[in-house]
Amino acid sequence: MFQAMLAAYSILSYIGVLSLFTLFVMTDLKELFLKPTSTAHIRYEVLRAYFVEGLSYEAIADRFGYTRGHVANLVSKLRTSPVIDHFRDAVPTPKPKPKRPSKADRDARILALRNEEQLTNQEIHRRLKEESITAGINTIGRVIRDAGLPRLRRRFYSRDPRPIPAVPADVRRFKVGTDTFQTRFGGLFLFARDMVDTDLTAAVAHMPGSERLPAACMIRALLALKLWGIERPSHVMPYILDAGLSFFAGLNEMPKKSTLTEYSTRVDATHLDRLMDTWYARSQPRMMASDGSMDLDFHTIPYHGHLEPLQSHYVSKRSRRQRGILALVARDAHQRALVFADATITRETSKDAVLTFVENWHKRTGQNPAELVFDSRFTTYANLGKLNDRGIRFLTVRRRFPGLVRQAQAQPAEAWQTVRLHNIGRAYRRPRVMEETVQLRHCSCPLRQLSILGLGRDKPTFLITNDTITRKGELIDRYARRMLIENAIEESVNFFHMDALSAAVPLRIDVDLQLTLIGSALYRMLAKRLGPAYTKCKAKKLFRLFVNAPAEVKTTPENITVRFTRRAHNNTLRQAGYIGTQGIIPWLHNRELILDYV
């Protein structure tokens, strides 16, 4: 029996099927062949079953617990490589250990690097590591000390360079010679013509500035960040090496972020009033015609800190009250642009803010707004009477008091009239309306009230107005369009980053808010020139399609050529008159601006 086991072992030992221990444990030689245990033996049986027994891949896989693909790989390898390699267990070959230099060789190499190349201990350590020589910093220092070598002399700046100080922004150093450079801010030059036509440089002449950084350069630099949708002035640092940004502002370099951020501390309310009055008068001829109808709303610019003593106001985006700056925003309904903003509103003055707006608007334009549309919490009933006394039409919604709702629901069906709405893209186009005249408490005049059912709400909606001429359906359509002011505020928040507080001081916020109005107006001018297909586009879409365009800027003593890269909407710019000569740009040394594309 023992001799038979040795004979079997001699047969299988070459192919590495079983260990000697397994042979002595197994008592039945039949099991030796039927139940293979080693990888090489299993591989042998798999290949034997395929080539000798003629079994399929699936049958072999089921017998030995392999996948069909693995069996197919074994068969393919046997056909393309020597047979004996498939029946032998792989024995890992030990990797040769790297030959370590002797201690004497290591020390000699350390001393050679110090004497020949004058390297420091850290530099020697990095060099030895690259050469696979193990030596710590302390060992290197000990070898050098034992050799009696002197300490290295102090390095010169040419060997260990310091950061090169940045060139300060100075308009006196701004030169327009013969040069060519690439910029990612090529689309900013689309606004240059409108900025010249509105004479923005003269409009900011009274603003604070210096010989090095005049007010016009500072406003253009801040406005460039607004037009590009950069969130805060402090975020300018990744873009300061782009020559196109400072070139658009008329400076040799962009001002530091601290200079841009702190500029608002030098501006007071008088400066802002003069700036916006002048800007409005000069920008209106380039905007769409206005019918004098204004949408008014409050917007809370949230403050996320806890150090400043700010009041809490309702934040509609979060549906809760939060500390922040309350701003009044006015939108021209026909121009689709924000035309007025005031960030100095407090909780105590918020109810009378509509009267303050009327006074400021009359001072700016010489006349009262033709119509004001706002929500129910914007002002008081007493102020509605004052607006009526000034001859200003208004339209607002009345709060749904329980008694008012019951009174409307108790009216007979004959009191309600069905009207058709035309300007609302919604499912509820045929609401039922009941019209009546009401006298509200503290209001000095009777008002026209429209009770509306069928607008998708269980309770009726109540509109009140002093407009007795406009038809009921038109009034409902007009108040529905008031909701677009929320879209305009959303645009100012998402693209112009109106909620990005640069400080917790209302006056400083007001500076950033007025720049947002100027940036919004410039985008509306761009949309108007592009044609009717783009008049309703938001600033974010206009930026993506047209403004976000890299360009090559080539300057000569006669003109400045901005050549845009190939883009799908370049032909639209040509049709709108943006390609070609754009006129003289005063702040670019009176060079003629030419826009072109590849």
GITAUR-V671981 format. One record per residue. PSI is psi in degrees with one decimal (999 if undefined). OMEGA is omega as a letter, one per 20 degrees, with the letter a starting at -180 (* if undefined). D_LAST is the distance of its C-alpha to the last C-alpha in Angstrom with 1 decimal. Layout:
BEGIN
[[PSI OMEGA D_LAST] [PSI OMEGA D_LAST]]
END
This chain:
BEGIN
[[-44.6 a 93.0] [-37.0 r 91.6] [-36.4 r 91.4] [-38.8 r 89.4] [-39.6 r 86.9] [-36.8 r 86.5] [-41.9 r 85.9] [-39.9 r 83.2] [-38.7 r 81.6] [-31.7 r 81.7] [-42.2 a 79.9] [-11.7 a 77.1] [-31.7 a 76.8] [-39.5 a 74.7] [3.2 r 72.0] [38.8 a 72.2] [-48.5 a 73.2] [150.7 r 75.7] [160.1 a 76.8] [-33.2 r 80.5] [-39.3 r 80.9] [-36.5 a 79.8] [-39.2 a 82.3] [-28.1 r 85.2] [-40.1 a 84.2] [132.4 a 84.0] [-18.7 a 87.4] [115.3 a 86.5] [-21.9 r 84.9] [-38.6 r 83.6] [-25.0 r 81.3] [-34.8 a 80.0] [-28.8 a 78.2] [-23.8 a 77.6] [76.7 r 75.9] [147.4 a 73.6] [-31.4 a 72.4] [159.6 a 70.2] [-41.3 a 66.6] [-39.4 r 67.5] [-43.3 r 70.5] [-42.8 r 68.4] [-40.1 r 65.8] [-46.2 a 68.7] [-36.5 r 70.1] [-48.6 a 66.7] [-35.1 r 66.2] [-42.4 a 69.9] [-31.9 a 69.6] [-48.7 a 66.7] [-30.6 a 68.0] [-50.9 a 71.8] [-17.2 r 72.2] [27.1 r 69.2] [159.4 r 68.0] [167.2 r 64.6] [-42.1 a 61.8] [-41.7 a 62.5] [-40.5 r 66.2] [-40.6 r 65.8] [-40.6 r 63.3] [-36.4 a 65.8] [-42.5 a 68.7] [2.6 r 67.1] [22.8 r 64.7] [169.9 r 61.6] [160.5 r 58.5] [-39.1 a 58.0] [-37.1 a 54.9] [-39.3 r 56.8] [-42.7 r 59.6] [-37.9 r 57.2] [-41.1 r 55.6] [-42.8 r 59.1] [-41.6 a 60.0] [-41.2 r 56.7] [-36.1 r 57.3] [-32.6 a 60.9] [-20.1 a 59.9] [0.3 a 57.4] [165.5 a 59.2] [143.1 a 62.8] [-38.5 a 65.3] [-25.5 a 67.0] [-17.9 a 63.9] [-11.7 a 63.9] [29.1 a 67.5] [128.0 r 67.4] [134.9 r 66.3] [128.0 r 63.6] [115.7 a 65.0] [131.9 r 62.5] [129.7 a 62.6] [136.9 r 62.7] [138.1 r 59.8] [131.5 r 60.9] [137.6 r 61.0] [140.5 a 59.1] [115.6 a 61.5] [134.6 r 61.9] [157.0 r 62.6] [167.5 r 66.0] [-38.5 a 66.5] [-41.5 r 67.2] [-40.0 r 63.9] [-47.0 a 62.0] [-37.7 r 63.6] [-37.9 r 63.0] [-38.1 r 59.3] [-47.1 a 59.1] [-33.6 r 60.9] [-41.9 r 58.8] [-34.7 r 55.5] [-45.1 a 57.1] [-40.0 a 58.6] [-38.6 a 55.8] [-3.3 r 52.6] [46.3 a 54.0] [150.5 r 52.5] [171.6 r 53.5] [-41.0 r 55.4] [-40.7 r 52.3] [-38.3 r 50.3] [-39.5 r 53.3] [-43.3 r 53.5] [-38.7 r 49.8] [-43.2 r 50.3] [-35.2 r 53.5] [-38.2 r 51.8] [-29.2 a 49.2] [10.2 r 52.2] [37.0 r 54.0] [123.3 a 56.8] [122.6 r 58.2] [123.5 r 59.2] [170.5 a 58.9] [-42.7 a 58.2] [-39.9 r 61.9] [-42.3 r 62.9] [-44.2 r 60.6] [-38.6 r 62.0] [-40.5 r 65.5] [-41.1 a 65.0] [-40.8 r 63.6] [-42.7 r 66.5] [-29.6 r 69.1] [-9.9 r 67.8] [23.5 r 68.2] [142.7 r 64.7] [164.6 r 63.7] [151.7 r 61.0] [150.8 r 57.5] [157.7 r 56.6] [137.3 a 54.1] [146.5 r 50.5] [160.0 a 48.5] [-28.3 r 45.2] [-26.2 r 43.3] [-34.3 r 44.6] [78.8 a 44.2] [144.0 r 41.3] [159.1 r 41.2] [136.3 r 38.1] [126.6 a 36.4] [141.0 a 36.8] [150.0 r 33.6] [126.7 a 32.7] [148.7 r 33.9] [124.6 a 31.8] [118.3 a 32.8] [-23.8 r 31.2] [-20.0 r 33.1] [-1.0 a 31.1] [119.0 a 27.8] [142.6 r 26.2] [93.4 r 23.0] [-140.5 r 22.8] [111.7 a 20.4] [161.3 r 18.4] [129.8 r 15.2] [159.1 r 15.2] [145.8 r 13.5] [147.1 r 14.6] [-7.8 a 15.0] [31.3 a 16.1] [-32.6 a 13.0] [-17.8 r 14.2] [-28.6 a 17.4] [-8.2 r 16.1] [-23.6 a 16.1] [-5.7 a 19.9] [-41.9 a 20.2] [-43.6 r 21.0] [-35.3 r 23.6] [-33.3 r 25.1] [-44.2 a 25.6] [-33.5 r 27.0] [-1.8 r 29.5] [53.6 a 30.3] [-32.2 r 30.3] [-43.6 r 31.2] [-30.5 a 34.4] [-26.2 a 35.2] [12.9 a 35.5] [-28.2 a 37.3] [-6.1 a 40.6] [156.0 a 39.4] [143.3 r 40.7] [-169.4 a 38.8] [174.8 r 39.4] [-34.6 a 38.5] [-41.1 a 36.4] [86.6 r 34.7] [164.3 a 35.1] [-39.8 a 35.2] [-39.4 r 31.8] [-40.5 r 30.1] [-42.9 r 31.9] [-40.9 r 31.2] [-38.5 r 27.4] [-45.4 r 27.5] [-37.6 a 29.5] [-34.1 r 27.5] [-39.3 r 24.2] [-38.8 r 26.0] [-46.1 a 27.1] [-27.3 r 23.7] [-2.3 r 22.4] [25.0 r 25.5] [130.3 a 27.1] [-49.7 a 30.7] [154.1 r 32.6] [-28.5 a 32.1] [-11.5 r 33.8] [15.2 a 30.9] [-17.6 a 28.5] [-39.0 r 29.5] [-11.6 a 27.0] [1.6 a 24.2] [-21.7 a 25.8] [-6.5 r 24.1] [116.1 a 20.6] [-22.8 a 20.3] [-31.8 a 18.0] [-48.5 r 20.9] [-32.7 r 23.4] [-39.8 r 21.1] [-35.4 r 20.7] [-9.4 a 24.5] [33.5 a 25.1] [157.5 r 26.8] [-31.7 r 26.8] [155.6 r 27.4] [140.2 r 27.8] [156.0 r 31.5] [158.8 a 33.5] [-32.7 r 34.1] [-37.6 r 37.7] [-43.2 r 36.7] [-39.6 a 34.4] [-39.8 a 37.0] [-2.2 a 40.0] [-32.9 a 38.5] [-20.8 r 39.9] [-16.9 a 43.4] [-1.7 a 43.2] [132.6 r 42.5] [-179.9 a 45.4] [-33.0 r 45.8] [-42.6 r 46.1] [-44.5 a 42.6] [-41.4 a 41.1] [-44.6 r 43.0] [-41.0 a 41.9] [-49.4 a 38.2] [-34.2 r 38.1] [-45.5 r 40.2] [-43.1 a 37.9] [-42.2 a 34.7] [-43.4 a 36.2] [-35.8 a 37.3] [-20.0 a 33.9] [-24.0 a 31.7] [-39.3 r 33.8] [-21.5 a 32.6] [-0.8 r 29.0] [172.5 r 30.3] [153.7 a 31.7] [143.8 a 35.3] [142.0 r 38.0] [6.4 r 41.4] [5.3 r 42.9] [127.0 a 43.4] [139.4 r 42.8] [129.1 a 42.9] [146.2 r 44.6] [159.5 r 44.9] [146.5 r 45.7] [129.6 r 43.6] [120.9 r 45.0] [106.5 a 42.7] [146.5 r 44.6] [123.5 a 46.0] [5.1 r 46.7] [-169.7 a 48.9] [7.8 a 52.6] [-32.5 a 53.2] [140.0 r 52.3] [69.9 a 54.9] [153.8 r 52.6] [158.9 r 53.8] [135.9 r 53.2] [162.7 a 51.3] [129.1 r 50.4] [107.4 a 47.1] [-31.4 a 46.2] [-30.5 a 43.7] [-4.5 r 46.6] [42.9 r 49.4] [167.1 r 51.5] [143.6 a 52.3] [149.8 r 50.7] [138.4 a 50.7] [-169.8 r 47.7] [125.6 r 46.5] [125.9 a 47.0] [138.6 r 44.4] [131.3 a 44.6] [133.9 r 41.4] [136.5 a 41.0] [130.2 r 38.4] [119.9 a 38.0] [-32.5 a 38.6] [-37.9 a 36.6] [-17.4 a 33.7] [37.1 a 33.4] [146.7 r 32.9] [128.0 a 35.3] [-9.0 a 36.8] [143.8 r 39.7] [144.3 r 40.6] [115.1 a 43.7] [17.0 a 44.3] [19.3 a 47.8] [137.7 r 49.6] [171.9 a 52.7] [-34.2 a 54.9] [-32.3 a 57.5] [0.7 a 55.2] [-36.9 a 53.1] [-28.7 r 55.4] [9.3 a 55.3] [-29.2 r 51.5] [-36.7 r 51.0] [-38.1 r 53.2] [-39.6 r 51.4] [-42.9 r 48.1] [-42.4 r 49.6] [-44.6 r 50.9] [-37.2 r 47.6] [-38.3 r 45.7] [-37.6 r 48.3] [-35.9 a 47.9] [-41.6 a 44.1] [-12.9 a 43.9] [4.8 r 47.5] [160.2 r 48.3] [153.6 r 49.1] [144.2 a 46.7] [-36.2 a 47.6] [141.1 r 47.8] [133.3 r 47.8] [126.5 a 47.4] [173.2 a 48.3] [-176.8 a 50.2] [-27.3 a 54.0] [8.5 a 54.0] [-37.1 a 51.9] [-174.9 a 54.9] [166.8 r 58.7] [-33.1 r 60.6] [-39.1 r 62.0] [-23.1 r 58.5] [-39.3 r 57.9] [-36.7 r 60.7] [-37.6 r 59.3] [-39.0 r 56.0] [-37.8 r 58.0] [-27.9 r 60.0] [0.9 r 56.8] [26.0 a 55.8] [123.8 r 52.8] [144.9 r 52.4] [156.8 r 51.9] [124.9 a 51.5] [174.3 a 52.3] [145.1 a 53.9] [145.4 a 57.5] [146.1 a 58.7] [83.3 r 60.5] [147.2 a 64.0] [-41.3 r 66.5] [-37.0 r 68.8] [-39.1 r 66.0] [-44.4 r 64.8] [-38.7 r 68.4] [-40.5 r 69.0] [-39.6 a 65.9] [-21.3 a 66.8] [-7.3 a 70.4] [145.0 r 69.3] [163.3 a 70.3] [-26.7 a 67.8] [-20.2 a 68.5] [-10.9 a 67.0] [142.4 a 63.5] [134.9 r 61.1] [130.0 r 58.2] [159.6 r 54.9] [128.2 r 51.5] [140.8 a 48.3] [-28.6 a 45.1] [22.3 a 42.3] [119.7 r 42.8] [75.6 a 41.2] [172.9 a 44.2] [-25.6 a 47.3] [87.6 a 49.8] [-9.6 a 49.3] [72.1 r 53.0] [166.8 r 54.8] [134.8 a 58.3] [139.2 r 58.7] [125.4 a 61.9] [138.6 r 61.8] [164.7 r 64.4] [129.8 a 65.0] [156.1 r 65.6] [108.8 a 66.8] [149.9 r 65.3] [137.9 r 67.2] [0.1 r 66.4] [133.4 a 64.2] [-0.5 a 65.6] [151.5 r 64.5] [149.2 a 64.8] [155.9 r 61.6] [124.0 a 60.3] [132.7 r 60.1] [117.7 r 58.4] [126.4 a 59.6] [129.6 r 57.2] [151.2 r 57.9] [26.5 r 55.7] [19.0 r 52.5] [7.5 r 52.7] [150.9 r 55.2] [-37.4 a 58.9] [152.6 a 59.8] [155.9 r 59.0] [139.2 a 56.3] [117.3 r 57.5] [137.7 r 55.4] [141.6 a 57.0] [160.2 r 55.8] [8.9 r 57.3] [110.8 a 55.3] [4.8 a 58.0] [-43.7 a 56.1] [141.7 a 53.0] [157.7 a 53.7] [-44.5 a 54.3] [-37.2 r 51.3] [-36.0 r 48.9] [-39.9 r 50.2] [-42.0 r 49.8] [-40.9 a 46.2] [-41.2 a 45.5] [-32.3 r 46.9] [-35.8 r 45.0] [-15.2 r 41.7] [-27.2 a 42.9] [-17.7 r 41.9] [-19.4 r 38.3] [-30.3 r 38.9] [-33.6 r 39.3] [-38.2 r 35.8] [-39.1 r 34.6] [-39.7 r 36.6] [-40.1 r 35.2] [-41.4 r 31.6] [-31.1 r 32.7] [-45.3 a 34.3] [-39.3 a 31.7] [-48.4 a 28.5] [-4.2 r 29.8] [52.8 a 32.7] [-25.3 a 35.4] [-2.3 r 38.0] [92.6 a 36.9] [125.8 r 39.9] [-11.5 r 39.3] [172.7 r 43.0] [19.3 r 46.2] [121.1 a 46.8] [-39.1 a 46.1] [-38.2 r 45.0] [-35.6 r 42.3] [-35.0 a 41.1] [-34.0 r 41.1] [-48.3 r 38.6] [-34.4 a 36.1] [-40.2 r 36.9] [-35.2 r 36.1] [-32.7 r 32.7] [-40.4 r 32.1] [-41.7 r 33.0] [-44.3 r 30.6] [-40.3 r 27.8] [-40.7 r 28.8] [-38.4 r 29.0] [-36.1 r 25.4] [-34.3 r 24.2] [-36.3 r 26.4] [-40.3 r 24.9] [-43.7 r 21.4] [-38.7 r 23.0] [-42.2 a 24.7] [-30.0 a 21.7] [-23.2 r 19.9] [173.1 a 22.9] [-27.4 a 26.0] [-16.4 a 24.4] [4.7 a 23.5] [-26.6 a 26.5] [1.6 a 28.5] [142.7 r 25.8] [164.1 a 26.8] [-35.4 a 24.9] [-40.2 r 24.4] [-40.8 r 22.5] [-38.7 r 20.4] [-44.1 a 19.5] [-37.9 a 18.7] [-35.2 a 16.5] [-44.6 a 14.7] [-39.0 a 15.9] [71.9 a 15.6] [114.4 r 12.0] [155.6 a 11.3] [163.0 r 9.3] [127.4 a 9.7] [122.9 r 12.3] [120.7 a 13.3] [139.4 r 16.8] [170.2 r 18.8] [-15.4 a 22.3] [-37.6 a 21.0] [173.9 r 18.0] [122.5 a 15.6] [123.9 r 11.9] [111.7 a 10.3] [112.1 a 6.5] [154.9 r 6.2] [171.8 a 5.6] [122.3 a 5.6] [157.7 a 8.9] [-28.2 a 11.6] [17.1 r 12.3] [-34.7 a 9.3] [-31.9 r 11.2] [-39.5 r 14.2] [-38.2 r 12.9] [-45.2 a 12.4] [-29.3 r 15.8] [-1.6 r 17.3] [13.5 r 16.4] [-19.4 a 14.3] [125.5 a 11.3] [-161.3 a 12.8] [129.7 a 15.8] [3.8 r 17.6] [-177.6 a 20.6] [133.8 r 22.5] [107.5 a 22.7] [-42.9 a 26.2] [-5.4 r 26.1] [43.3 r 23.2] [38.8 r 25.7] [35.2 r 25.0] [152.2 r 21.6] [129.8 a 19.4] [128.9 r 16.5] [125.3 r 13.2] [136.6 a 10.6] [173.3 r 7.0] [160.5 a 3.8] [999 * 0.0]]
END
